[in-house]
Amino acid sequence: MGVSGSFSLNDEFILDFICQRFRLGSIRHIDGPIGGAYNVNIKLQTSEGEFVVRVLNSSNTAEHLRCLHKVLIAAREAGVPVVLPLLSIEGDSFILCMGKLIQVTRFVEMGLFQNRQGQVLASGRKLREFHDALQTMPVAPKPEWSFNRGNDYFTNALSTLETVSGIPEHQLADARQLSEKILQLIASAEAGLERSILHGDWHFWNQGYADDEVVCVLDFDFVEQGYRIHDVAYALWVIYMLLPAYARSFDEDFLKGYGPLTDAEANILPVAVAKTALFFLCHAAYSDNPRDKWRRHYRKQMPLIRWLLDDGGQRLHDLTSGKQGAARNGDEEDAG
C-alpha cells in the first residue's frame, strides 16, 4: 500500500506515513541528509531511536530489493556486518510512498575511512568474507543499473560517441581497439573464474570503521551474481583513480587482505580493472555533455588502461603471486 502525489521529506504527512509503516514511533527531530551519491539518506530521531530513511534511486525495483533482503540476511548470518532494512507493517523491506521506494535502517555510529593501511587490509578481508558467504546463494536478478556491464554496453556507447562532434577520431579508434582487446581477454577467461554474489560498488567509503576494523558494510544497490574478480577490480580501480598518492601501497594491502586468487583470477585481474576504467570512459555517451565528459575521462582513464595492460599488469601479477618485493622494486625503477 502506498500514497501518491508530490514527494518531499519536509512534508509532515509523508514522514508520519513512513513512521507508521515502519513502526518508528513519533518524530522527535529531523537531523537532515547524511550523504549518499545514489540515494537520498535522511537521519531521523523518533521516540523509538535513531533511524536513516533512504529514498531510493528510481532505478531500484521491488524485485531486486526483495532479493537483496535475502542476500543481506545470509551475509549477516555469516558474520558480515551489514545493516538490515527494517520490515514494514506489511512485512516488506521497503514501502512505496508517492512514487518513491523507501527503506529505513537503524542509525549506526561508525568511523570514516582515514587512508590507513589497516583499514585497507580490513576492507579486502571483508570483501573476501562477503564473497565466501554468498557463493552458494541462488541467482540474483540483475539490478537496473550496474558498473559491471556486458559487451553491448561498450559497443553501443562507442557507436553513440561517434555521432558527437568534437571528439577526435583517433581517440575513439584507440578506445575501440582497447575495448575489443579487453572484452576478448575477459571472455576467454570467464570459464575459469569463481562466481559469487557481487556487492557491485565496493570501496572504502561504503564501509564504516572502528579503528582498523570494518564494522559496517553499506550501499547494496548494485548487488548481482557474477565473477567475484569484478568486485576486486572495481576496488582497485577506486584506489588507482581516487587515491593515486597511496595507490602503490594500497593495491598491495587490499589484495593481501582479500587473500589468494585462483590462477585464472590473477591472470585476468589487470584486464578486469582496465574494463572498469573503460566503463567510465564510455559512460560519457550518456552524459548531458558527452564531449566534455569524454575529454576529462580520456585524460584520466586511458593512461590507466594502457598501464594496466603493460607495466601495471606485471605489477598486479607480482602482487598476486606473492612477489611483493619485486613489485615495489619495479615501482622504484619506474619512479627513477
C-alpha positions as a Markdown table, in Angstrom:
| # | Residue | x | y | z |
|---|---|---|---|---|
| 1 | Met | 0.0 | 0.0 | 0.0 |
| 2 | Gly | 1.3 | 3.5 | -0.8 |
| 3 | Val | 0.3 | 7.1 | -1.2 |
| 4 | Ser | 0.6 | 9.2 | -4.3 |
| 5 | Gly | 1.3 | 12.9 | -5.0 |
| 6 | Ser | 4.2 | 15.2 | -4.7 |
| 7 | Phe | 7.1 | 13.8 | -2.6 |
| 8 | Ser | 9.1 | 15.8 | 0.0 |
| 9 | Leu | 10.6 | 14.7 | 3.2 |
| 10 | Asn | 9.8 | 18.1 | 4.6 |
| 11 | Asp | 6.2 | 17.1 | 4.5 |
| 12 | Glu | 5.0 | 16.1 | 7.9 |
| 13 | Phe | 2.3 | 13.9 | 6.4 |
| 14 | Ile | 4.9 | 11.9 | 4.5 |
| 15 | Leu | 7.2 | 11.4 | 7.5 |
| 16 | Asp | 4.3 | 10.4 | 9.7 |
| 17 | Phe | 3.3 | 7.9 | 7.0 |
| 18 | Ile | 6.8 | 6.4 | 6.9 |
| 19 | Cys | 7.0 | 6.3 | 10.7 |
| 20 | Gln | 3.6 | 4.5 | 10.8 |
| 21 | Arg | 4.6 | 1.9 | 8.2 |
| 22 | Phe | 7.9 | 1.1 | 9.9 |
| 23 | Arg | 6.7 | 1.4 | 13.5 |
| 24 | Leu | 9.2 | 4.1 | 14.2 |
| 25 | Gly | 7.2 | 5.9 | 16.9 |
| 26 | Ser | 6.7 | 9.7 | 16.9 |
| 27 | Ile | 9.1 | 12.1 | 15.3 |
| 28 | Arg | 11.4 | 14.0 | 17.8 |
| 29 | His | 13.9 | 15.6 | 15.4 |
| 30 | Ile | 14.9 | 15.5 | 11.7 |
| 31 | Asp | 18.7 | 15.7 | 11.6 |
| 32 | Gly | 18.7 | 16.0 | 7.8 |
| 33 | Pro | 20.8 | 14.5 | 4.9 |
| 34 | Ile | 23.8 | 12.3 | 5.8 |
| 35 | Gly | 25.4 | 11.8 | 2.4 |
| 36 | Gly | 25.0 | 9.4 | -0.4 |
| 37 | Ala | 25.5 | 9.9 | -4.1 |
| 38 | Tyr | 23.0 | 7.4 | -5.4 |
| 39 | Asn | 20.1 | 7.6 | -2.8 |
| 40 | Val | 18.9 | 10.3 | -0.5 |
| 41 | Asn | 19.6 | 9.4 | 3.1 |
| 42 | Ile | 17.9 | 11.4 | 5.9 |
| 43 | Lys | 18.7 | 10.8 | 9.6 |
| 44 | Leu | 15.6 | 10.9 | 11.8 |
| 45 | Gln | 15.2 | 10.8 | 15.6 |
| 46 | Thr | 12.0 | 9.3 | 17.0 |
| 47 | Ser | 10.6 | 8.1 | 20.2 |
| 48 | Glu | 11.9 | 4.6 | 19.3 |
| 49 | Gly | 15.5 | 5.7 | 18.5 |
| 50 | Glu | 17.7 | 7.0 | 15.6 |
| 51 | Phe | 17.0 | 5.9 | 12.1 |
| 52 | Val | 18.0 | 6.5 | 8.5 |
| 53 | Val | 15.2 | 7.0 | 5.9 |
| 54 | Arg | 16.5 | 6.0 | 2.5 |
| 55 | Val | 14.7 | 7.5 | -0.6 |
| 56 | Leu | 15.9 | 5.1 | -3.3 |
| 57 | Asn | 17.0 | 6.0 | -6.7 |
| 58 | Ser | 14.4 | 5.4 | -9.4 |
| 59 | Ser | 16.5 | 2.5 | -10.9 |
| 60 | Asn | 15.7 | 0.3 | -7.9 |
| 61 | Thr | 13.0 | -2.2 | -8.3 |
| 62 | Ala | 10.8 | -4.2 | -5.8 |
| 63 | Glu | 12.1 | -7.5 | -7.2 |
| 64 | His | 15.7 | -6.6 | -6.7 |
| 65 | Leu | 15.0 | -5.2 | -3.1 |
| 66 | Arg | 13.3 | -8.5 | -2.1 |
| 67 | Cys | 16.2 | -10.5 | -3.4 |
| 68 | Leu | 18.7 | -8.1 | -1.7 |
| 69 | His | 17.0 | -8.6 | 1.6 |
| 70 | Lys | 17.7 | -12.4 | 1.4 |
| 71 | Val | 21.3 | -11.6 | 0.4 |
| 72 | Leu | 21.7 | -9.3 | 3.4 |
| 73 | Ile | 20.3 | -11.9 | 5.8 |
| 74 | Ala | 22.6 | -14.6 | 4.5 |
| 75 | Ala | 25.6 | -12.2 | 4.8 |
| 76 | Arg | 24.6 | -11.2 | 8.3 |
| 77 | Glu | 24.3 | -14.8 | 9.4 |
| 78 | Ala | 27.8 | -15.5 | 8.0 |
| 79 | Gly | 29.2 | -12.7 | 10.2 |
| 80 | Val | 29.4 | -9.9 | 7.6 |
| 81 | Pro | 28.4 | -6.7 | 9.4 |
| 82 | Val | 25.6 | -5.4 | 7.2 |
| 83 | Val | 22.7 | -3.2 | 8.3 |
| 84 | Leu | 19.4 | -4.9 | 7.6 |
| 85 | Pro | 16.5 | -2.7 | 6.5 |
| 86 | Leu | 13.6 | -2.7 | 8.9 |
| 87 | Leu | 10.4 | -4.5 | 7.8 |
| 88 | Ser | 7.3 | -2.5 | 7.2 |
| 89 | Ile | 3.9 | -3.5 | 8.8 |
| 90 | Glu | 3.2 | -5.3 | 5.5 |
| 91 | Gly | 6.4 | -7.4 | 6.1 |
| 92 | Asp | 8.4 | -6.0 | 3.2 |
| 93 | Ser | 11.8 | -4.3 | 3.4 |
| 94 | Phe | 10.5 | -1.2 | 1.7 |
| 95 | Ile | 7.4 | 0.8 | 1.1 |
| 96 | Leu | 6.1 | 2.8 | -1.9 |
| 97 | Cys | 5.4 | 6.4 | -0.9 |
| 98 | Met | 4.3 | 8.9 | -3.6 |
| 99 | Gly | 6.0 | 7.1 | -6.3 |
| 100 | Lys | 9.3 | 6.6 | -4.3 |
| 101 | Leu | 10.6 | 3.4 | -2.9 |
| 102 | Ile | 11.6 | 3.9 | 0.8 |
| 103 | Gln | 13.7 | 1.9 | 3.1 |
| 104 | Val | 14.5 | 2.5 | 6.8 |
| 105 | Thr | 17.5 | 1.3 | 8.8 |
| 106 | Arg | 18.7 | 1.9 | 12.3 |
| 107 | Phe | 21.4 | 4.6 | 12.5 |
| 108 | Val | 24.8 | 3.1 | 13.3 |
| 109 | Glu | 27.7 | 5.1 | 14.7 |
| 110 | Met | 30.9 | 4.4 | 12.8 |
| 111 | Gly | 34.2 | 5.9 | 11.9 |
| 112 | Leu | 35.1 | 7.1 | 8.4 |
| 113 | Phe | 37.9 | 5.9 | 6.1 |
| 114 | Gln | 41.1 | 7.8 | 7.0 |
| 115 | Asn | 43.6 | 6.5 | 4.5 |
| 116 | Arg | 45.1 | 4.0 | 6.9 |
| 117 | Gln | 46.8 | 0.8 | 5.8 |
| 118 | Gly | 44.9 | -1.2 | 8.4 |
| 119 | Gln | 41.6 | -0.1 | 7.1 |
| 120 | Val | 42.6 | -1.1 | 3.5 |
| 121 | Leu | 43.6 | -4.6 | 4.7 |
| 122 | Ala | 40.4 | -4.9 | 6.6 |
| 123 | Ser | 38.3 | -3.9 | 3.6 |
| 124 | Gly | 40.0 | -6.6 | 1.5 |
| 125 | Arg | 39.3 | -9.2 | 4.2 |
| 126 | Lys | 35.7 | -8.2 | 4.5 |
| 127 | Leu | 35.1 | -8.4 | 0.7 |
| 128 | Arg | 36.5 | -11.9 | 0.8 |
| 129 | Glu | 34.2 | -12.8 | 3.7 |
| 130 | Phe | 31.3 | -11.4 | 1.7 |
| 131 | His | 32.1 | -13.4 | -1.4 |
| 132 | Asp | 32.8 | -16.6 | 0.6 |
| 133 | Ala | 29.5 | -16.3 | 2.5 |
| 134 | Leu | 27.4 | -15.8 | -0.7 |
| 135 | Gln | 28.9 | -18.3 | -3.2 |
| 136 | Thr | 26.0 | -20.7 | -2.9 |
| 137 | Met | 23.2 | -18.1 | -3.0 |
| 138 | Pro | 20.7 | -18.6 | -5.8 |
| 139 | Val | 20.9 | -16.4 | -8.9 |
| 140 | Ala | 20.2 | -12.8 | -8.1 |
| 141 | Pro | 18.3 | -10.6 | -10.5 |
| 142 | Lys | 20.5 | -8.1 | -12.3 |
| 143 | Pro | 20.0 | -4.5 | -11.0 |
| 144 | Glu | 18.6 | -1.9 | -13.3 |
| 145 | Trp | 21.9 | -0.1 | -13.2 |
| 146 | Ser | 25.4 | -1.6 | -12.8 |
| 147 | Phe | 29.1 | -0.7 | -13.1 |
| 148 | Asn | 29.7 | -4.3 | -14.4 |
| 149 | Arg | 28.3 | -4.2 | -18.0 |
| 150 | Gly | 28.2 | -6.7 | -20.8 |
| 151 | Asn | 29.8 | -6.2 | -24.2 |
| 152 | Asp | 26.8 | -4.4 | -25.8 |
| 153 | Tyr | 27.2 | -1.5 | -23.4 |
| 154 | Phe | 30.7 | -0.7 | -24.7 |
| 155 | Thr | 29.8 | -1.3 | -28.4 |
| 156 | Asn | 26.7 | 0.9 | -28.2 |
| 157 | Ala | 28.4 | 3.6 | -26.2 |
| 158 | Leu | 31.3 | 3.9 | -28.6 |
| 159 | Ser | 28.8 | 4.0 | -31.5 |
| 160 | Thr | 26.9 | 6.8 | -29.9 |
| 161 | Leu | 30.1 | 8.7 | -29.2 |
| 162 | Glu | 30.9 | 8.6 | -32.9 |
| 163 | Thr | 28.0 | 10.9 | -33.5 |
| 164 | Val | 29.2 | 13.5 | -31.0 |
| 165 | Ser | 31.0 | 16.4 | -32.6 |
| 166 | Gly | 34.4 | 17.5 | -31.2 |
| 167 | Ile | 35.6 | 14.0 | -30.1 |
| 168 | Pro | 38.8 | 13.2 | -32.1 |
| 169 | Glu | 38.5 | 10.1 | -34.3 |
| 170 | His | 41.9 | 8.9 | -33.3 |
| 171 | Gln | 40.8 | 8.8 | -29.6 |
| 172 | Leu | 37.7 | 6.8 | -30.5 |
| 173 | Ala | 39.8 | 4.5 | -32.6 |
| 174 | Asp | 42.1 | 3.9 | -29.6 |
| 175 | Ala | 39.2 | 3.2 | -27.3 |
| 176 | Arg | 37.6 | 0.8 | -29.8 |
| 177 | Gln | 40.8 | -1.1 | -30.2 |
| 178 | Leu | 41.4 | -1.4 | -26.5 |
| 179 | Ser | 37.7 | -2.3 | -25.9 |
| 180 | Glu | 37.9 | -5.2 | -28.3 |
| 181 | Lys | 41.1 | -6.5 | -26.7 |
| 182 | Ile | 39.8 | -6.1 | -23.1 |
| 183 | Leu | 36.5 | -7.8 | -23.8 |
| 184 | Gln | 38.1 | -10.7 | -25.8 |
| 185 | Leu | 40.5 | -11.4 | -23.0 |
| 186 | Ile | 37.8 | -11.4 | -20.3 |
| 187 | Ala | 35.6 | -13.6 | -22.5 |
| 188 | Ser | 38.4 | -16.1 | -22.9 |
| 189 | Ala | 39.0 | -16.3 | -19.1 |
| 190 | Glu | 35.4 | -16.5 | -17.8 |
| 191 | Ala | 35.1 | -20.3 | -17.8 |
| 192 | Gly | 37.8 | -20.5 | -15.1 |
| 193 | Leu | 36.5 | -17.6 | -12.9 |
| 194 | Glu | 34.9 | -18.0 | -9.5 |
| 195 | Arg | 31.3 | -16.8 | -9.1 |
| 196 | Ser | 29.5 | -15.3 | -6.1 |
| 197 | Ile | 27.1 | -12.6 | -5.3 |
| 198 | Leu | 28.8 | -9.2 | -6.0 |
| 199 | His | 28.5 | -6.1 | -3.9 |
| 200 | Gly | 28.9 | -4.1 | -7.1 |
| 201 | Asp | 30.2 | -0.9 | -5.6 |
| 202 | Trp | 32.9 | -2.0 | -3.1 |
| 203 | His | 35.1 | 0.9 | -1.9 |
| 204 | Phe | 36.4 | 2.3 | 1.3 |
| 205 | Trp | 33.6 | 5.0 | 1.8 |
| 206 | Asn | 30.9 | 2.3 | 1.6 |
| 207 | Gln | 32.2 | 0.8 | 4.8 |
| 208 | Gly | 32.3 | 2.1 | 8.4 |
| 209 | Tyr | 35.2 | 1.5 | 10.7 |
| 210 | Ala | 36.2 | 1.1 | 14.4 |
| 211 | Asp | 39.9 | 1.7 | 14.5 |
| 212 | Asp | 41.2 | -0.5 | 11.7 |
| 213 | Glu | 38.2 | -2.9 | 11.5 |
| 214 | Val | 35.2 | -2.8 | 9.2 |
| 215 | Val | 32.2 | -2.7 | 11.4 |
| 216 | Cys | 29.6 | -1.9 | 8.8 |
| 217 | Val | 29.2 | -2.5 | 5.1 |
| 218 | Leu | 26.8 | -0.2 | 3.3 |
| 219 | Asp | 25.1 | 0.5 | -0.1 |
| 220 | Phe | 24.0 | -2.7 | -1.8 |
| 221 | Asp | 22.0 | -1.1 | -4.6 |
| 222 | Phe | 24.1 | -2.9 | -7.3 |
| 223 | Val | 24.1 | -6.4 | -5.9 |
| 224 | Glu | 24.1 | -9.1 | -8.5 |
| 225 | Gln | 25.6 | -12.5 | -9.3 |
| 226 | Gly | 28.8 | -12.6 | -11.3 |
| 227 | Tyr | 32.5 | -13.2 | -11.3 |
| 228 | Arg | 33.9 | -12.1 | -7.9 |
| 229 | Ile | 37.1 | -10.7 | -9.6 |
| 230 | His | 34.9 | -7.8 | -10.8 |
| 231 | Asp | 34.4 | -6.6 | -7.2 |
| 232 | Val | 38.2 | -6.9 | -6.6 |
| 233 | Ala | 38.9 | -5.0 | -9.8 |
| 234 | Tyr | 36.4 | -2.2 | -9.0 |
| 235 | Ala | 38.0 | -1.7 | -5.6 |
| 236 | Leu | 41.5 | -1.4 | -7.2 |
| 237 | Trp | 40.2 | 1.0 | -9.8 |
| 238 | Val | 38.9 | 3.2 | -7.0 |
| 239 | Ile | 42.4 | 3.1 | -5.4 |
| 240 | Tyr | 44.2 | 4.0 | -8.7 |
| 241 | Met | 41.7 | 6.7 | -9.7 |
| 242 | Leu | 40.7 | 8.3 | -6.4 |
| 243 | Leu | 43.8 | 7.7 | -4.2 |
| 244 | Pro | 46.8 | 8.0 | -6.5 |
| 245 | Ala | 49.1 | 9.2 | -3.8 |
| 246 | Tyr | 48.5 | 5.9 | -1.9 |
| 247 | Ala | 48.0 | 3.6 | -4.9 |
| 248 | Arg | 51.3 | 1.8 | -4.9 |
| 249 | Ser | 50.8 | 0.6 | -1.3 |
| 250 | Phe | 47.0 | 0.3 | -1.0 |
| 251 | Asp | 46.7 | -2.0 | -4.0 |
| 252 | Glu | 49.1 | -4.4 | -2.3 |
| 253 | Asp | 47.4 | -4.0 | 1.0 |
| 254 | Phe | 43.9 | -4.6 | -0.4 |
| 255 | Leu | 45.0 | -7.7 | -2.3 |
| 256 | Lys | 46.8 | -9.0 | 0.8 |
| 257 | Gly | 43.6 | -8.6 | 2.8 |
| 258 | Tyr | 41.5 | -10.3 | 0.2 |
| 259 | Gly | 43.7 | -13.3 | 0.1 |
| 260 | Pro | 44.7 | -15.8 | -2.6 |
| 261 | Leu | 43.2 | -15.6 | -6.1 |
| 262 | Thr | 42.9 | -18.5 | -8.4 |
| 263 | Asp | 45.4 | -18.6 | -11.3 |
| 264 | Ala | 42.6 | -17.5 | -13.7 |
| 265 | Glu | 41.6 | -14.6 | -11.5 |
| 266 | Ala | 45.2 | -13.4 | -11.0 |
| 267 | Asn | 45.8 | -13.5 | -14.8 |
| 268 | Ile | 42.7 | -11.6 | -15.7 |
| 269 | Leu | 42.8 | -9.1 | -12.8 |
| 270 | Pro | 44.6 | -6.2 | -14.7 |
| 271 | Val | 42.2 | -6.6 | -17.6 |
| 272 | Ala | 39.2 | -6.5 | -15.3 |
| 273 | Val | 40.5 | -3.3 | -13.7 |
| 274 | Ala | 41.0 | -1.9 | -17.2 |
| 275 | Lys | 37.4 | -2.8 | -18.1 |
| 276 | Thr | 36.2 | -0.8 | -15.1 |
| 277 | Ala | 38.2 | 2.2 | -16.4 |
| 278 | Leu | 36.8 | 1.7 | -19.8 |
| 279 | Phe | 33.3 | 1.7 | -18.4 |
| 280 | Phe | 33.7 | 5.2 | -17.0 |
| 281 | Leu | 35.2 | 6.4 | -20.3 |
| 282 | Cys | 32.3 | 5.0 | -22.3 |
| 283 | His | 29.8 | 6.4 | -19.9 |
| 284 | Ala | 30.4 | 9.8 | -21.5 |
| 285 | Ala | 28.0 | 8.7 | -24.1 |
| 286 | Tyr | 25.1 | 9.0 | -21.6 |
| 287 | Ser | 26.2 | 12.3 | -20.1 |
| 288 | Asp | 24.4 | 15.7 | -20.6 |
| 289 | Asn | 27.7 | 16.9 | -22.1 |
| 290 | Pro | 29.3 | 13.9 | -23.7 |
| 291 | Arg | 32.2 | 15.8 | -25.4 |
| 292 | Asp | 33.4 | 17.4 | -22.2 |
| 293 | Lys | 33.0 | 14.2 | -20.2 |
| 294 | Trp | 34.9 | 12.2 | -22.8 |
| 295 | Arg | 37.7 | 14.7 | -22.7 |
| 296 | Arg | 38.0 | 14.5 | -18.9 |
| 297 | His | 37.9 | 10.8 | -18.8 |
| 298 | Tyr | 40.1 | 10.2 | -21.8 |
| 299 | Arg | 42.8 | 12.1 | -19.9 |
| 300 | Lys | 42.3 | 10.0 | -16.8 |
| 301 | Gln | 41.2 | 6.6 | -17.9 |
| 302 | Met | 43.3 | 5.9 | -21.0 |
| 303 | Pro | 46.7 | 6.2 | -19.3 |
| 304 | Leu | 45.4 | 3.9 | -16.5 |
| 305 | Ile | 44.1 | 1.4 | -19.1 |
| 306 | Arg | 47.4 | 1.3 | -21.0 |
| 307 | Trp | 49.4 | 1.0 | -17.8 |
| 308 | Leu | 47.2 | -1.9 | -16.7 |
| 309 | Leu | 47.7 | -3.7 | -20.0 |
| 310 | Asp | 51.5 | -3.3 | -19.7 |
| 311 | Asp | 53.6 | -2.5 | -16.6 |
| 312 | Gly | 50.6 | -2.4 | -14.3 |
| 313 | Gly | 49.6 | -5.9 | -15.3 |
| 314 | Gln | 53.1 | -7.1 | -14.4 |
| 315 | Arg | 52.8 | -5.3 | -11.0 |
| 316 | Leu | 49.5 | -7.0 | -10.2 |
| 317 | His | 50.8 | -10.3 | -11.4 |
| 318 | Asp | 53.7 | -9.9 | -9.0 |
| 319 | Leu | 51.4 | -8.9 | -6.1 |
| 320 | Thr | 49.0 | -11.8 | -6.6 |
| 321 | Ser | 51.8 | -14.3 | -7.0 |
| 322 | Gly | 53.5 | -13.2 | -3.7 |
| 323 | Lys | 56.3 | -11.2 | -5.3 |
| 324 | Gln | 55.5 | -8.0 | -3.4 |
| 325 | Gly | 59.2 | -7.1 | -3.1 |
| 326 | Ala | 59.6 | -7.4 | -6.9 |
| 327 | Ala | 56.6 | -5.2 | -7.4 |
| 328 | Arg | 57.9 | -2.5 | -5.1 |
| 329 | Asn | 61.3 | -2.6 | -6.7 |
| 330 | Gly | 59.7 | -2.2 | -10.1 |
| 331 | Asp | 57.9 | 0.9 | -8.9 |
| 332 | Glu | 61.1 | 2.4 | -7.6 |
| 333 | Glu | 62.7 | 1.8 | -11.0 |
| 334 | Asp | 59.7 | 3.4 | -12.8 |
| 335 | Ala | 59.9 | 6.4 | -10.5 |
| 336 | Gly | 63.6 | 6.7 | -11.2 |
